[in-house]
Amino acid sequence: MVDIRLGARSYTIRVGTGMLDCLSEVLHGRRGLVVTDSNVDRLYGAPVMLRLGPEWGKVVLPAGEATKSAPHWSGLLEQMAQAGLDRQGVLVALGGGVVGDLTGFAAASYMRGIGFVQAPTTLLAMVDSSVGGKTGINLAAGKNLAGAFHQPLAVLADTNTLATLPGREFAAGMAEVVKYAVALDAEFFGWLEQNADAIQRREPAALEKMVVRCCEIKAGVVAQDEREAGRRAVLNFGHTLGHALEKATGYSGLLHGEAVALGMPFALACSIEAKGFSPKVAGRVVALLHKFGLNIARLKPPGLDWRELRAAMERDKKAAAGAIRFVLCDRLGHCGLPEVIPPEDLDALLKGWCQDVVGQ
């Protein structure tokens, strides 16, 4: 178990096999709705509903990033009202990051805030999006531009669900795992290198240790800076270019983790120029991403326009007064707060990246 210490908003992350069986325990008899998507519902919807009982309802959303939108958010709010939820009602987000972000934002919005529980079923959601209370939806102008900080009542990360996770989704989750190691924990990076084969085989002990360590790292950062006023921004390593790529591909060409996997080597290229980061270590990062099924050259979408990417970065919520900022590393396991890359340097790097792949 990992505790998120936020005073009255504190909660526990439970990680391990069979955690979905603990839903009734953390709900304390409250009723509400399970929110899931069509893919997860086929696998886990019926067992979860059986555990919760007939007084619970269920909302099944379309699978995919396009669901993380204003129409689906408002539609969920209407279904909550139709179900008669009051301020004691609770939502259970059963699924990946899209379901968790959308459900959390609906919980934050309904009656100015009701409780919700995160039950992540993807690796990316377990190690990142379900932890820390960031909720939200995408707008046409950019990713996560509407949302709220709203902490869950609990997080139940049932690692059994990773056995049914498609290989591409598992690889996407590993991008966020590598992010924690590169930006914040060099020892963890070494552990990932040494245990890559066991992780790829999805051995339960390795998966549990890995998810717990990621949650510990994020819990420590969130406890220092719940609302991203400062320190929490380090968790955006690799996300400046990553979010721009998601926008440029219409939130359909790349999974979030794939975009972050592309964004990290680019951020390291910036770090080499601005911070003296070791090119040799940057090569180790790219090699580890490849080991986890994230081949940078193959992931890169064709026909990218560097001007379009630059414009998307300027509209990203991490930008300040239109200035594009990156989380940079001076050494493995250590990064600083986002900082501005001189425009001429950024333009040169973007032009080169759109023609080739940084780190290849």
C-alpha positions as CSV (number, residue, x, y, z in Angstrom):
1,M,0.0,0.0,0.0
2,V,1.1,3.6,-0.7
3,D,-0.4,6.5,1.2
4,I,-1.0,9.9,-0.4
5,R,-0.7,12.3,2.4
6,L,-2.9,15.4,1.8
7,G,-4.5,16.1,5.1
8,A,-8.2,15.7,4.9
9,R,-7.9,14.5,1.3
10,S,-5.5,11.7,2.1
11,Y,-6.1,8.2,0.7
12,T,-4.4,4.9,0.1
13,I,-3.3,3.2,-3.1
14,R,-3.6,-0.5,-2.9
15,V,-1.6,-2.5,-5.4
16,G,-1.6,-6.2,-6.0
17,T,-3.6,-9.2,-7.3
18,G,-7.3,-9.3,-6.5
19,M,-7.7,-5.6,-5.5
20,L,-11.0,-5.3,-7.3
21,D,-12.4,-7.6,-4.6
22,C,-11.8,-4.7,-2.1
23,L,-14.3,-2.3,-3.8
24,S,-17.1,-2.9,-1.3
25,E,-14.7,-2.4,1.6
26,V,-13.6,1.1,0.4
27,L,-17.1,2.2,-0.5
28,H,-18.6,1.7,3.0
29,G,-22.1,0.9,1.8
30,R,-22.4,3.9,-0.4
31,R,-24.2,3.5,-3.8
32,G,-23.6,5.0,-7.2
33,L,-22.4,4.2,-10.7
34,V,-19.6,2.2,-12.2
35,V,-18.2,4.1,-15.2
36,T,-16.2,2.0,-17.7
37,D,-15.6,1.6,-21.4
38,S,-16.8,-1.1,-23.9
39,N,-13.5,-3.0,-23.9
40,V,-13.1,-3.2,-20.1
41,D,-16.8,-3.9,-19.6
42,R,-16.5,-7.1,-21.6
43,L,-13.8,-8.4,-19.3
44,Y,-14.6,-7.0,-15.9
45,G,-18.0,-5.3,-15.9
46,A,-20.1,-8.3,-14.9
47,P,-17.9,-9.5,-12.0
48,V,-17.6,-6.0,-10.6
49,M,-21.3,-5.4,-10.7
50,L,-21.9,-8.8,-9.1
51,R,-19.7,-7.7,-6.2
52,L,-21.4,-4.4,-5.8
53,G,-25.0,-5.6,-5.9
54,P,-28.2,-4.6,-7.7
55,E,-28.4,-1.1,-6.2
56,W,-25.5,-0.1,-8.3
57,G,-25.8,1.2,-11.9
58,K,-23.3,1.1,-14.8
59,V,-22.4,3.5,-17.6
60,V,-20.4,2.1,-20.5
61,L,-18.6,4.6,-22.6
62,P,-16.9,4.1,-26.1
63,A,-13.3,3.1,-25.8
64,G,-10.6,5.5,-26.9
65,E,-9.2,9.0,-26.3
66,A,-12.0,10.6,-28.3
67,T,-14.3,9.8,-25.4
68,K,-12.4,12.2,-23.1
69,S,-14.5,15.1,-24.4
70,A,-17.1,17.7,-23.4
71,P,-20.1,15.8,-24.9
72,H,-19.3,12.6,-23.0
73,W,-18.6,14.5,-19.8
74,S,-21.9,16.3,-19.9
75,G,-23.7,13.1,-20.9
76,L,-22.3,11.3,-17.9
77,L,-23.5,14.2,-15.7
78,E,-27.0,13.8,-17.1
79,Q,-26.9,10.0,-16.4
80,M,-25.8,10.7,-12.8
81,A,-28.7,13.0,-12.3
82,Q,-31.1,10.5,-13.9
83,A,-29.8,7.8,-11.5
84,G,-30.7,10.1,-8.6
85,L,-27.3,10.4,-7.2
86,D,-27.0,12.8,-4.3
87,R,-23.9,14.2,-2.5
88,Q,-23.4,10.8,-0.8
89,G,-23.3,9.1,-4.2
90,V,-20.0,7.8,-5.5
91,L,-18.5,6.8,-8.9
92,V,-16.2,4.0,-9.6
93,A,-13.8,4.6,-12.5
94,L,-13.2,1.1,-13.9
95,G,-10.7,1.4,-16.8
96,G,-7.7,3.2,-18.2
97,G,-6.7,6.9,-18.1
98,V,-9.6,8.1,-20.3
99,V,-12.2,6.6,-18.0
100,G,-10.4,7.8,-14.9
101,D,-9.9,11.3,-16.0
102,L,-13.5,11.7,-17.4
103,T,-15.1,10.1,-14.3
104,G,-13.0,12.1,-11.9
105,F,-14.0,15.3,-13.6
106,A,-17.6,14.4,-13.6
107,A,-17.3,13.6,-9.8
108,A,-15.7,17.0,-9.3
109,S,-18.4,18.8,-11.2
110,Y,-21.6,17.0,-10.0
111,M,-23.2,18.9,-7.1
112,R,-19.8,20.7,-6.7
113,G,-18.1,17.5,-5.9
114,I,-18.9,13.9,-4.9
115,G,-16.6,11.0,-4.1
116,F,-15.1,8.6,-6.6
117,V,-12.8,5.6,-6.6
118,Q,-10.1,4.8,-9.1
119,A,-10.0,1.2,-10.2
120,P,-7.4,1.4,-13.0
121,T,-7.1,-1.6,-15.4
122,T,-4.2,-0.4,-17.6
123,L,-0.6,0.0,-16.6
124,L,-0.5,3.7,-17.6
125,A,-3.5,4.4,-15.3
126,M,-2.0,2.4,-12.4
127,V,1.3,4.2,-12.4
128,D,0.2,7.7,-13.4
129,S,-3.2,9.0,-14.3
130,S,-5.2,7.4,-11.4
131,V,-2.8,8.8,-8.8
132,G,-2.8,12.4,-7.7
133,G,-6.2,13.9,-8.4
134,K,-5.8,15.4,-11.8
135,T,-9.1,15.0,-13.7
136,G,-10.2,16.5,-17.0
137,I,-11.1,16.3,-20.7
138,N,-9.5,17.4,-23.9
139,L,-10.7,20.4,-26.0
140,A,-10.2,21.0,-29.7
141,A,-7.5,23.4,-28.8
142,G,-5.4,21.0,-26.8
143,K,-5.2,18.1,-24.3
144,N,-6.5,18.4,-20.7
145,L,-7.5,22.0,-21.1
146,A,-10.6,21.6,-19.0
147,G,-10.5,19.8,-15.6
148,A,-10.2,20.0,-11.9
149,F,-8.0,18.7,-9.0
150,H,-10.2,16.2,-7.3
151,Q,-8.7,13.5,-5.2
152,P,-10.3,10.0,-5.2
153,L,-11.4,8.2,-2.1
154,A,-9.1,5.3,-2.9
155,V,-7.1,3.7,-5.7
156,L,-7.4,0.0,-6.3
157,A,-4.7,-1.2,-8.7
158,D,-5.5,-4.8,-9.4
159,T,-2.5,-6.2,-11.3
160,N,-4.5,-9.2,-12.4
161,T,-6.0,-7.0,-15.0
162,L,-2.6,-6.5,-16.7
163,A,-2.7,-10.1,-17.9
164,T,-5.5,-9.1,-20.4
165,L,-3.9,-5.8,-21.4
166,P,-3.0,-5.7,-25.2
167,G,0.7,-5.5,-25.9
168,R,0.5,-2.0,-27.4
169,E,-1.3,-0.7,-24.3
170,F,1.2,-2.4,-22.0
171,A,4.1,-0.8,-23.9
172,A,2.4,2.6,-23.7
173,G,2.2,2.3,-19.9
174,M,5.9,1.4,-19.7
175,A,6.7,4.8,-21.2
176,E,5.3,6.5,-18.0
177,V,7.3,4.0,-15.9
178,V,10.5,4.9,-17.7
179,K,9.6,8.6,-17.3
180,Y,9.7,8.3,-13.5
181,A,13.0,6.5,-13.6
182,V,14.7,8.9,-16.0
183,A,13.4,12.1,-14.3
184,L,13.4,11.1,-10.7
185,D,15.1,7.8,-9.7
186,A,18.3,6.6,-11.3
187,E,18.4,3.5,-9.1
188,F,14.9,2.6,-10.3
189,F,16.2,3.0,-13.9
190,G,18.9,0.5,-13.2
191,W,16.3,-1.9,-11.7
192,L,14.2,-1.6,-14.9
193,E,17.2,-2.4,-17.0
194,Q,18.0,-5.5,-14.9
195,N,14.4,-6.7,-14.8
196,A,13.2,-5.8,-18.3
197,D,12.7,-9.5,-19.3
198,A,10.6,-10.3,-16.2
199,I,8.5,-7.2,-16.8
200,Q,8.0,-8.1,-20.4
201,R,6.8,-11.6,-19.3
202,R,4.4,-9.7,-16.9
203,E,5.6,-11.7,-13.9
204,P,3.3,-10.7,-11.0
205,A,6.1,-10.0,-8.5
206,A,7.9,-7.7,-10.9
207,L,4.8,-5.9,-12.0
208,E,3.7,-5.3,-8.4
209,K,7.1,-3.9,-7.3
210,M,7.2,-1.7,-10.4
211,V,3.8,-0.2,-9.9
212,V,4.3,0.3,-6.2
213,R,7.6,2.2,-6.9
214,C,6.0,4.5,-9.5
215,C,3.2,5.2,-7.0
216,E,5.7,6.0,-4.3
217,I,7.5,8.4,-6.5
218,K,4.3,10.2,-7.6
219,A,2.9,10.2,-4.0
220,G,6.0,12.0,-2.8
221,V,5.8,14.6,-5.5
222,V,2.0,15.2,-5.1
223,A,2.3,15.5,-1.3
224,Q,4.7,18.4,-1.8
225,D,2.7,20.1,-4.5
226,E,-0.9,18.9,-4.9
227,R,-2.0,21.5,-7.5
228,E,1.1,21.8,-9.6
229,A,2.2,25.2,-8.3
230,G,5.8,24.1,-8.6
231,R,7.5,20.7,-7.9
232,R,4.7,18.6,-9.5
233,A,5.5,19.9,-12.9
234,V,8.6,17.6,-13.0
235,L,6.1,14.8,-13.7
236,N,5.6,16.4,-17.2
237,F,9.0,15.2,-18.4
238,G,8.5,14.1,-22.1
239,H,5.0,15.6,-22.2
240,T,5.6,18.9,-24.0
241,L,6.3,17.3,-27.3
242,G,4.1,14.3,-26.4
243,H,0.9,16.4,-26.0
244,A,1.7,18.3,-29.2
245,L,2.0,15.0,-31.1
246,E,-1.4,13.8,-29.7
247,K,-2.9,17.1,-30.8
248,A,-1.3,16.9,-34.3
249,T,-2.6,13.4,-34.8
250,G,-6.1,14.2,-33.7
251,Y,-5.9,12.1,-30.5
252,S,-6.2,9.0,-32.6
253,G,-2.8,8.2,-34.2
254,L,-0.8,7.7,-31.0
255,L,-1.6,6.4,-27.5
256,H,-0.6,8.8,-24.8
257,G,2.3,6.7,-23.6
258,E,3.6,6.4,-27.2
259,A,3.6,10.1,-27.5
260,V,5.5,10.4,-24.2
261,A,7.9,7.8,-25.5
262,L,8.6,10.1,-28.4
263,G,8.7,13.2,-26.2
264,M,11.4,11.9,-23.8
265,P,14.3,11.5,-26.2
266,F,13.4,14.9,-27.6
267,A,13.5,16.4,-24.1
268,L,16.9,14.6,-23.5
269,A,18.2,16.1,-26.8
270,C,17.3,19.5,-25.3
271,S,18.9,18.5,-22.1
272,I,22.1,17.5,-23.8
273,E,22.2,21.0,-25.4
274,A,21.1,23.0,-22.4
275,K,22.2,20.9,-19.4
276,G,25.1,18.8,-20.5
277,F,23.2,15.6,-20.1
278,S,25.2,12.6,-21.2
279,P,24.5,11.4,-24.8
280,K,25.6,7.9,-23.7
281,V,22.9,7.8,-21.0
282,A,20.4,9.2,-23.5
283,G,21.2,6.2,-25.6
284,R,20.5,3.9,-22.7
285,V,17.1,5.5,-22.3
286,V,16.2,4.9,-26.0
287,A,17.5,1.3,-25.7
288,L,15.3,0.7,-22.7
289,L,12.2,2.1,-24.5
290,H,13.0,-0.2,-27.4
291,K,13.3,-3.1,-25.0
292,F,9.7,-2.4,-23.8
293,G,8.3,-2.3,-27.3
294,L,8.6,1.4,-27.9
295,N,10.7,1.7,-31.1
296,I,11.1,5.4,-31.5
297,A,11.7,5.3,-35.3
298,R,8.5,3.2,-35.9
299,L,6.3,5.3,-33.5
300,K,7.1,8.6,-35.2
301,P,4.1,9.6,-37.3
302,P,5.0,10.5,-41.0
303,G,4.6,13.9,-42.5
304,L,4.8,16.0,-39.4
305,D,5.0,19.8,-39.7
306,W,7.4,21.3,-37.1
307,R,5.3,24.5,-37.2
308,E,2.2,22.7,-36.3
309,L,3.9,21.0,-33.4
310,R,5.4,24.4,-32.2
311,A,1.9,26.0,-32.4
312,A,0.4,23.1,-30.3
313,M,3.2,23.6,-27.7
314,E,2.4,27.3,-27.4
315,R,-1.2,26.5,-26.6
316,D,-0.3,23.7,-24.1
317,K,-1.1,24.4,-20.5
318,K,2.5,24.0,-19.5
319,A,3.4,27.1,-21.6
320,A,3.8,30.4,-19.8
321,A,2.8,33.6,-21.7
322,G,3.3,31.7,-24.9
323,A,6.8,30.6,-24.0
324,I,7.3,26.9,-24.5
325,R,8.8,25.1,-21.5
326,F,10.4,21.7,-21.1
327,V,11.3,19.6,-18.1
328,L,15.0,19.0,-18.6
329,C,17.5,16.6,-16.9
330,D,21.0,17.4,-16.0
331,R,21.7,13.8,-15.1
332,L,19.9,10.5,-14.9
333,G,17.2,10.5,-12.2
334,H,17.4,14.3,-11.7
335,C,15.3,17.0,-13.4
336,G,14.4,20.5,-12.7
337,L,11.3,22.6,-13.1
338,P,10.1,23.4,-16.6
339,E,12.2,26.0,-18.4
340,V,12.1,27.9,-21.7
341,I,14.2,26.7,-24.6
342,P,15.5,29.7,-26.7
343,P,13.1,29.8,-29.8
344,E,15.9,29.5,-32.3
345,D,17.3,26.4,-30.6
346,L,13.8,24.8,-30.3
347,D,13.0,25.5,-33.9
348,A,16.3,23.9,-35.1
349,L,15.6,20.8,-32.9
350,L,12.0,20.5,-34.1
351,K,13.0,20.9,-37.8
352,G,15.6,18.2,-37.4
353,W,13.3,15.9,-35.4
354,C,10.5,16.1,-38.1
355,Q,13.1,15.0,-40.7
356,D,14.6,12.3,-38.5
357,V,14.3,10.9,-35.0
358,V,16.3,12.3,-32.2
359,G,18.5,9.6,-30.6
360,Q,18.6,7.3,-33.7
